[in-house]
Every structure is written in structure tokens, then in C-alpha cells.
Amino acid sequence: MTTIEDRPLRVPDEIIVLHWWRLLRWFSNLRLVPRRREHAARLLSRVFRSLFYEGLTRPGKIILICSLLIFLFSYRANSDFLLATAALGMSLILWAVTLGYIYRPRITAQRSAPITAVAGETLVSKIRVRNRGRLPLHNFSVREMRVPFCRWSGEWGRPHQVSLQAEHETTIAVGIEPQRRGLLTLTGVAVQSYFPFFLTRFTRRVLESTDVYVLPATLAVPIPSLRHIAEQASKRLTLGTDNTRKGPSLEYAYSRQYQTGDSLRRLDHRAGSRRGEPMSKVFEGADEIRRDQVYLMVDLTLENFERWQPQPPDIEPLDERLALAVEIGLSAQNEGFSLTALAAGDEWHNLETINDFYRLITTCEPLRAVSSAGKVIPKQVQSKDGLHILVVGRWTAETQSHIERWQRDGILVLVFLIPETIDDVGTLPLGKQFVEISLPKFTSKLAKRAAKQVAK
């Protein structure tokens, strides 16, 4: 609680003394505005930043500072050679500023950026730059304008263009690395000219706004085959066990093209030899391939998100859950399923395109764990024939009652648990339809806990 946005909320059913105590703690930890930012807002500070900090490169600053120091200390030495050296350095900087101003960028820019990006990975945009000036443009680079929660490459790592003639255009790839999930608005690009000799730097900013949906960072964990899990869970749902009535209860229906996750025992060699490609047999009964539509549900609640907190202290568990949902959605499409709808909380959203799915994942807001069970997952499913996949961070009694009720109605539900805390590890019931994703960050903690139990 160190910013204005962290001001505690008033909970109506709590005593006022507790709210006052939270306000006192928030005020004692409140971070004041840094003094350097106050100075940066002043006129002289802005002039110094634009002329010295942004107008000169590192070699130009070194030459200017050394020339000033030589000029100041030359009076004690009374040496004409030192004065000539200082005058030469300052003249070089002045000549570079004058020539750089004459050849400053006069350009227009158009951006071509992807719709989605991933947090922690480089987002590359194609910038088409056209020289509108009468003089050629020499020694220039292109970078993104500053955006919150993003990381830029160093000045030495940006793409560099040697020259661009008048009324000519070129395309340059510009990268930026978003650091968090959310809607990223790229406001524009800045074209910087380093002519001549990389001593000065003239910047031309072009407003070219684009919205990019930044997805959570990719999980470094394997995702099992959805088709294989659905096949095993569907047998258990219809037959009641995995060890009885296998095979004879299934009747051959037709053959289709082989899809990732299909059992090798169901390859149709005759149809495959006729078609010249792998074919799989489809059976009616316990393993019904009519479940080709996937309905994804994501639990957005966080256990440490209290009612008095305006924002959660740690949003990483929710980002991991959403990253798992993205991996499941992409895996479903790769295995031949159709991603039909997404339930973020208790509300269903139909998915017309994959971009709708990305947009919903990007804009998901965390919910408090004190919410009712109807707010965690939907009360009703979209279709009884589809494959429903639930992604949770904790396994609760309310969630278990919903799953059991759906299973009694003949609805196939797969549950993926990505533990929110170390206490949530190993809480899922046994069954083919329950899958727990192991996170590397909990491995060492579990090992230490097991060692302590053995020692006791």
C-alpha cells in the first residue's frame, strides 16, 4: 500500500476502527512524489533535457564536457594550445548541431503491428517511413514512443538506416517488449537522425496509434492431449469405470482424418491406404466425437484479494491461470476442436474468431474470493453435448458441487488446476477428468516440506 490507488475501501459490515487502522497503515507507507520528477516539470529542466540529454549522443556529451573542462582549466596553465583544443571541440559540436538541424527528419510513418503480443516477448512492428523533405535523410533509426510497462532495446540495438533519398520510403522493423498483460496502446514512433558523425541527435515524433492485446507470459509446462483426456473421461462418464465394458459397447460409425491425440489403436489402415493419409475410426457410444465444441471456463477469483483492497496485491496467479487457458485454447484448435465460448467468471461470451478469445483473456479483471459460488463459474452450461473445460486455481466445495451436478446430467467437464498457493497442490480428486499442472516454483517448497515431515 504505497500509492494513492492502494487506499483501503470501506467495508460496510466491519467496524469503523478497523478501517481507520488500515487508513493509518496506508498513510504511513504512502510513497511521496520523487523530487526529481518535480524538477523535471520545470522549464529549465525541460530545456536541459531536450538540448543536452536528448540532443547529444554519448560521444557528443563527452566531447562537450571535455572541451568545457579544458577551457576552464586552461586559464591556470595559460596555454594557447589548450584554448585551441577547447575551441576545436566546441566548434565541432556547433557544426554538428547546425548540419544536423539542416538534415533533420521530415518524414511520415505508417505502422503495421500484430493484434496480439505476449508479455515478456518482443513485439515487432513494421514501420514504413517516407522522406518528405527535399534533402536526403542520413544515419537515422526508428523507435517506439514511450509506453508504460514496456521495455525498449538500447540505442545501439535499434535498427539503423544509412540513408533515405527524398520522396523515397523504406520499411524498418521496430521491437518493444511489454511487461504485463493488458491492452497496450502504441501512441507513435520517433525517428532519430544522428547525422553527422553520431554527435547530435534530432528527433521527429509521429503519432500513429495502435492497440495491441498483450497476453500473459507463456507457461513453461507441457499440456496433455485434450482429445486423449476427453476420451478417457467420456468412458468413465458413460460406463462408470475405466476397467469394465471396454470395446464391445462401442459401435463403428465412420472414419475421418487423423487428429493429434487420437489413439493409435483406432487407425483405419484400409481407409488410410485409399486416401493416402492417416485415418481414424470413429465409434458411437461411450467415446462420442460429437463433443467437438469446446466451452472454456476460467475462475477469476484470488484468495488474497480482500474486500477492503481496491486491487489485488499479487496478480501473478491470475495471469498463470489465464496463460493456461490460452494454452488449452490453442491446443484445442490444434487437435481439431472448435473453441465456441469462454466464461470469464459467471458470464458466457461467444467466440466468433480467435481474436475475440484473445481480447477477453487480455481484459479479464480479478475477482475477490469472497464472491458467491455463482460468480466463480457459470451456473448453467452452454450445451450438454460440448466439451467443457474449467481452469481453476483452488479446489473448493462449491466448485465440486457444480461439477458433480453437471456430471449427473451427462455433461463432460475437464478440470485443470494450476495451484494458486502451495496449499492448493494435490487437492484435486482422483479421475481422468482432473488434471493438475505442476509449477516449478512449488517444487523446491514441496521438497523442503516433505523433508521436514520425514525429520519429524
N, C-alpha and C positions, 0 to 999 in steps of 0.2 A: 504494500500500500504506500507507494511513493509518488504518485501523480494525482492530479485533480480527478481523473477518471475513476480512481480507486475509492472515491468517497463512499463510505458504507451506506446501504439503503436501510430505511426504517421498516422493520418487520412489525406488523400491527399486533400480533398475538404475543409479543415479547415485552418485557418490562423496559421502561424508558432508560433505566440506569445502564442496562447492557448496551443500548445504542449509544449512550453518551461515552461509555468506556471505549467502544470501537472508534468513535469520532476522535477521542483523545489520542489513541494509538495512531490513527491515520494522520493526525495533525503533527504528531511528534516525528513521524517518519517521512513527512512530506518533503519532497526534493524541490528546492528553490530553483529559479531560472539561473543557469550559469552566467557569470558576469561577462564571459567572452561573447555570448550571444547578444547581450545588451550593447556591448561596444560595436558588434558587427552591424547593428541597426543604425549607427550614426553615419553622417555624411562623409566625414573624413575617412572612416573605416571602409566605407564602400568604395571611395576613390582609391585608397591604397590597395584594396583587394583587386579592383578591376585593372589598375595600371601595373602594379608590381607583381602581385601573386598570380593573376591570370594572364597578364600581358607579356610576361617574360618567362622563358623556359629556364631550366636549371643552369645550362651554360650561360645564358644571358644574365641571370642573377649573380652568378659567380664573377663574371667579368665586371658588372656594375659595382658590386660591393668591393672587389679588389681595387678597382680604379678609384673609388671614393677613399678607401683607406690609404692608398699610395698618395693621393692628393693631400690628405690631411697630415700625414707624417713627413711629407717632403719639405715642409717649412723648417722643421728642426734640422734636417740634413742639408737644406739649402742646395739641392741638386736639381739642375735643369733636366737631367736625364729622367729623374722620377716624375717631374711635372709633364714631360713629353709622353711618358708611358701612360700616365693617368689620362691625359688629354686624348691619346690614341684609343684607349679603351672606351671612354665616354663617347667619342666620335663614332666608334664602331656601333655602339648601341643606338645612338641617334640616327645613324644612317640606316640601320636595320629597321627601326621603327618607321622611318619615312618611307622606305621602299616597301615594307610590309603593308603600310596603310594604302599605298597606291594599288598594290596587288591583293587587297583584302577580298574575301569571298563575296561574290554577288551571285547567289545560286537559288534554285528552287529544289525541293526534295519531295519525293513520294515514297511512302513506306508500304512494304508487303510483308506482313507478320503473320505467323500462325495464330490460330484461335486459342489454342491451349498451350500451356507450359507446365513444367514440373518444378516444384520448389527444390532448390539446391542444384539444378541443372541449368546449363546455359541456354537462354532463349536467343535465337539468331533471327534477325530481321534483315530483309533485303531493302536497302535504301538506294533509290535511283536519284542521282544528283545530276543536275543540269546547270552548266555555267551560263548565266545570263549577262555577264559582263563583257566588255569589249576587249579586255586583256585576258591572257591565259591564266589559269589557276595552278600554282606550283606548290608542291610539298604540303599536302593537306590530308587530314584524317577526319573521320566521322565517328561520333559517339552519341549515345542516348543522353537526353537531358535528365537531370536528377529526379529520381522517383523514390519515395520512402520504401524501406525494407528491400532494397536491391543492392547488388554488388557489381561494380564496374571493373573491367580489366584495367591494368596500369597503362599509362600513356605510351610506354614502349611496346605494349602488347596489342595496340589497336591497329586495324588495317590502314596502310599508308598508300596514298596515291601520289605518284611523282608529278604528273601534270595533267591538265584537262584544258583543251583549247576552247575558245569562245564558241558558244552555241552548240557545244558537244555535251554528251551525257555519258555517265558510267554508273554501274551498279556495284555497291560495296556491301559486304556482309558485316553487320554490327551485332555484337553479342552483349547480353546483360544477364545477370544471374539473380532471379528472385529468391528471397529467403523464407517466405512464408506463404501459406495458402490464402487465396482470396482473389478478388477482382483487381487486376493490375492495369492501371491506365498509363500508357506511354504517351506523354504530352508532346514530345517532339524530339528533334535531333539537333545537334550542334556540329557545325563544320568549322574546323580549326585549321588555319593556314600558318605554316612555320617558315615561310619564305621571308628573308634569305638566311641560310646557314643555321637554321633552327635556333636563332637567338631570341626572336619575338614570336608572339602568338596572337593572332586576330581571330575572333570567334564570331560566327554568324549563326544565330538560332532560328530555326524554322519550326513553327507549330504544326505538327502532324499527329493528331491524337488517334490512338487505337486502344481498344480494350482487349485484354488477354485474360483468360481464365487460368489461374495458377492452381494446379492440383497438388495435393500433399506429396511429400517426398516418397519415392518408391520404397517398398519394403524389401529387405534382403532375405526373404524367406520363400520357400517353394510353396506353391498352391497345388493341392492334389486335383486329380481329374474330376470335374463335376459330373460327367456322364457316368463314370465308374461308381462314384458315391451314390448318385441318384438310382442307379441300377440296383445296388445292394440295399439301399434304404427302401426302395419300392417293393422289393421282395419281402422285406421284413414287415412293411406296412400291410401288404395283402395277405401274406401267409402266416405272419405272426412269429416266424423264426427264420434264421438263416440256414438251418441244418435239416429241414424237412421239406418234402414235396418239391425238390428242385428238378427241373427238366420236364417231367410228364405233364405238369399243369400248364405249360406254355405251348401255344399252337403257332405254327409258322404263318405269317401274314404276307410279307413281300420282302424284297431285297432293295437296298439303297446304297449309295456311295459310302465308302468307309469314312468315318469321322474320328477325330482324335478322342481317345478314351474308350472306344468300342473294344469289347472282349475279342481276343484272337480266336477263341473257340467258336465264334459266330461268323467267321469269314465264309462267304459263299464263293467257293472256288469255281464252280461252274459259271455263275453269272460274271465273276471277275474275268474268266478267260474269254467270255463272249464280248464283254465291254472293253477289255484291255486296261482295266483299272480295278483296285481293290473294292470289293463289295461286302456289305454286312447284311446278315439276316435280321429281320425284324419280327419279333414274336408278340402275340397278343396274350394278355393275361397279367401276371404279376409284374412283368417288365414292359410297361406300355410306353412306347416312344411318342405318344400323344402329348407328353409333357415336354414339349419343345419350346415353350414360352417361359421365360424366367422373370419372376417378380422378386425384386431385391428390397429388403427392409434393413434399415440401419438404426440402431439405438444411439441417440444423440446426447444422452444424459451423462453427466460426470459426477462421480461420487463426492469429490472435494469442492463442488460448486454449491456453496451455501446460499441461503435465501437472502442474506444481507449483502452478498458480494455482487457488485454491478457487472463484473466479468470474472471468469474463472482464473485461478492463479496459475494453472498449467493446462494448456490446450493440446499438448502433445498426444495424450491418449486418444482424443477425438480424431486428430489427424492420422494416427496409426489406424484407427478403425475405418476412416474414410479411404485411406490408401488400400486397405484390404478390400473394401467394396469395389474400388476401381480395378484391382487385380482380378476379382471374381467376375466383374462385368466383362472385362476383356477376355478372360478365359472362357466365359460362356459363349461369346461370339466366335471365338476360335474353334470351339467344339461343335458349332452348328446350332446353338440355341439362339433364340431371339429375345433380346433384352426389352421387355414390354413396359414395365412400370417400376418406379422407385418410390418407396415410402421413407421419407426423412422425418422421423418421429411418428405421428399418428395420421399423417396426411399422405394420400397417394398422388403421384404425379405420373401421367402418361408420357412415355418417351417416344417421340416421333423419329428423332435422329440421335446419333451418339453425342452430338454437341449439346442436346438437352440434358443428357446424363452428366456430362462434364460441368455444365452450368449449375446444376443442382448440387453436385458434390462440392463445387467451389464455394457456393453461397450458404452452406449449412451453418447454422448457429448452434452453439452448445445449449443444452437444457439442464436444469437442476435435477439432481437425483431425487428430490422430494416430490417430484411430479407424480401424478397418479399413474396407475398401470396403463390406462388408456392413452397416455401421452407418450409412453415409451415405444410401443409398437401398435400398429393399427388393430382395431377390434375385429374388423372383417377383412377377409382376403379378396383379391380381385376376381379370381377364378379357381374353382376346385380342380380343374384339370391341369393347371400350370405347376411349374416347379418353383416353390417359394424358398428363398434363401434369406436367413436372418443373420445379421452381423451384430454381435454384442460385445461389450467389454466386461460385463458381470453377469453371472447366472443367478437370478432371483426366483423366489417362489411365484411371483406374479407372471413372470415370463414362462415358467414351467407350466403353469395352469393354462396359459394361452396355447402353448404347443400341444399339450395333451388334448385339449378340446378340438384343435384342428385335426389332430391325428385320428380322433374318434370319428370325425366327419369324412375321413378318407383323403385328407389333404396332405400332400407330400411336402414336408418342410425340412430343409437342411439348416443346421445351426453352426455358425463359425464363431468361435470365441477367441478374441485376441486380448489377453488379460490386461486390465487397466492397472492393477497393482499386483504385487507378489502374492497377496492373499487370494486372488482370483484364479491362480494357477491350479489346475486339477479339479475344478468344481463342476465340470460338465458331467452329465450322466453318461453311462456306457451305451454305445449304439453306433451303428454305421452312419446315422444321420447327424451325429455330433462330432465336430472336428475342432480341435484346439490348435491354434497357431503358436508355436514356441518362439519367444523373442530372445535374442542373445543377451539382452541386458539383465534378464532374470536368471540366467544360467548360473553365474557365479554366486548370486544371492541364495539360490536354492541349494547349491553345493555347500555353502557355509552353514545354512540352516540344518541340512542333513548331518553335517559333521558335528554340530553342537548336540543334536539329538542322540547321535551314537555315543558321544562322550558322556552324556548323562546316563 
